[in-house]
Amino acid sequence: MHNGAKRRVTIVGGGVAALEALLALRSLAGDLASVELVADTPQFSYRPLAVAEPFGLGTCHRFDLTRITRDQGATLHVAGVDAVEPEAQRIVTWDGRRFDYDLLLVAVGARATTAIPGSVSIKGPAYTSRFRTVLRELDERQITRVVFAVPAGASWPLPLYELALLTAAHVAERGLRKVQLQLITHESSPLDLFGATASAVVRELLEGSGIEVLMNRVPLEARQGELVTAPGPALAADRVVSLPGTIGPAIRGLPQDRDGFISVDLHGHVRGLEDVYAAGDATTCPIKQGGVAAQQADAAAEAIAARLGRDLDPRPFRPVLRGLLLTGAAPRYLQAEVAGGRGDAGQVSEHALWWPPSKVAGQHLAPYLASQLNALDGPGGGVHVEVRVAAGSFPAER
Ligand SMILES: Cc1cc2nc3c(=O)[nH]c(=O)nc-3n(C[C@H](O)[C@H](O)[C@H](O)COP(=O)(O)OP(=O)(O)OC[C@H]3O[C@@H](n4cnc5c(N)ncnc54)[C@H](O)[C@@H]3O)c2cc1C
């Protein structure tokens, strides 16, 4: 144990899961632990608004981690973690530094890959200028055919639907004629992860915007004016816009699957390691989404608080998906409860179903960020989607 009464909890990462865990721990066990954050960058970028930025509908806010950690009574070390040495309760950084921990939470996210070679892949805020170029090419009539392609492995395809809808609104607003927009996906109905009600709403939005939707087809590669798909035939495309694929962080010393994702139970406990927890996109959880990452972080924070001596019964991770779909039209909210699997009934509302109505619905993070910025998710026109995911899709409780 760390010298003195307080135990040292180290959180690795500076994204959604790491910050949600930091805020949750502060509220649950702030007096019982000294918390350190080890992140490879001193900033937190709010990635979801990457799709809104090219349209001038939002800004990818960046938050200073030094300020956030200071606010929360924690310490920040800017360093990339290369390995965990569980026996020694120590992490090793890329530049050879070593930090001891009593309890460790790893939340380093996933690594983005280009899932569809030759496409414009929107991996986050740093890629918005690439999509701006596509819009400019449309405006200048250099291109007329744009295909939005959901890659086979994308578990969170919603941002691509937003890009398609916002592009359609852009095209309509500018009166650009003879533009052909298509959305191709491996899904059997639009955003089928959210169930039948959300799917019907999204289909209506797409069709009403003049976007042709092609289901049950996997986009493979963009080349020479076409998109190769399985099954074929190839689609004619001046530009193909896609989302990244993900691979695991492959942190040495942690049990992981063959793609480098960390294996955890429903309390975020890393299998086989007594004092190590993990949350978010870095884990084997099949849905790589900010709200889900935050919920995993909350479950891990409760488990850690109990380990620190807080008298509570840690609740397991029970994923609920919440998504805000920017449409370019009037704001709408949609919620779907799924009891036994996908495709169950949902509910659509023109009013916010939760507050603050943020794109990353983290219990602690959303209000915290909203308090830092008055209007975090400013752009108008959206559909909120909430769905309870079948427990069977996630790792079993220990
Ligand atoms: C274009 C786009 C739009 C999206 N829109 C939404 C949306 O609307 N709603 C939603 O809920 N989700 C959305 N997502 C998904 C969401 O961004 C991720 O699921 C979420 O950020 C995952 O959180 P995380 O904390 O696990 O990982 P991240 O947010 O990726 O954070 C990982 C952190 O760890 C740090 N790190 C990485 N490696 C190391 C290391 N070795 N050592 C130390 N630090 C390290 C990183 O710098 C980063 O700070 C979107 C994703 C994309 C690409």
The ligand as a Gaussian input file, in Angstrom:
#p B3LYP/6-31G(d) Opt

LIG

0 1
 C      -16.367000      10.451000     -35.472000
 C      -16.814000       9.837000     -34.170000
 C      -17.997000      10.270000     -33.577000
 C      -18.445000       9.700000     -32.378000
 N      -19.626000      10.123000     -31.841000
 C      -20.053000       9.612000     -30.662000
 C      -21.281000      10.059000     -30.066000
 O      -22.004000      10.880000     -30.634000
 N      -21.639000       9.551000     -28.865000
 C      -20.881000       8.616000     -28.219000
 O      -21.265000       8.198000     -27.125000
 N      -19.744000       8.153000     -28.768000
 C      -19.295000       8.629000     -29.972000
 N      -18.141000       8.177000     -30.530000
 C      -17.405000       7.118000     -29.848000
 C      -16.627000       7.699000     -28.674000
 O      -15.815000       8.777000     -29.111000
 C      -15.755000       6.621000     -28.027000
 O      -16.488000       5.452000     -27.840000
 C      -15.251000       7.093000     -26.675000
 O      -14.429000       8.227000     -26.843000
 C      -14.489000       5.988000     -25.957000
 O      -14.010000       6.476000     -24.736000
 P      -12.666000       5.891000     -24.080000
 O      -12.415000       6.706000     -22.873000
 O      -12.758000       4.433000     -23.960000
 O      -11.531000       6.174000     -25.162000
 P      -11.023000       7.567000     -25.684000
 O      -12.066000       8.601000     -25.568000
 O      -10.452000       7.262000     -27.027000
 O       -9.866000       7.974000     -24.687000
 C       -8.655000       7.284000     -24.598000
 C       -7.672000       8.167000     -23.851000
 O       -6.492000       7.443000     -23.517000
 C       -5.341000       8.144000     -23.971000
 N       -4.326000       7.120000     -24.262000
 C       -4.287000       6.279000     -25.327000
 N       -3.245000       5.432000     -25.220000
 C       -2.619000       5.752000     -24.061000
 C       -1.467000       5.225000     -23.388000
 N       -0.785000       4.189000     -23.883000
 N       -1.086000       5.781000     -22.221000
 C       -1.782000       6.833000     -21.696000
 N       -2.874000       7.371000     -22.288000
 C       -3.280000       6.829000     -23.449000
 C       -5.833000       8.939000     -25.168000
 O       -5.008000      10.034000     -25.464000
 C       -7.212000       9.367000     -24.664000
 O       -7.066000      10.456000     -23.784000
 C      -17.682000       8.700000     -31.753000
 C      -16.480000       8.260000     -32.342000
 C      -16.057000       8.814000     -33.542000
 C      -14.794000       8.296000     -34.177000

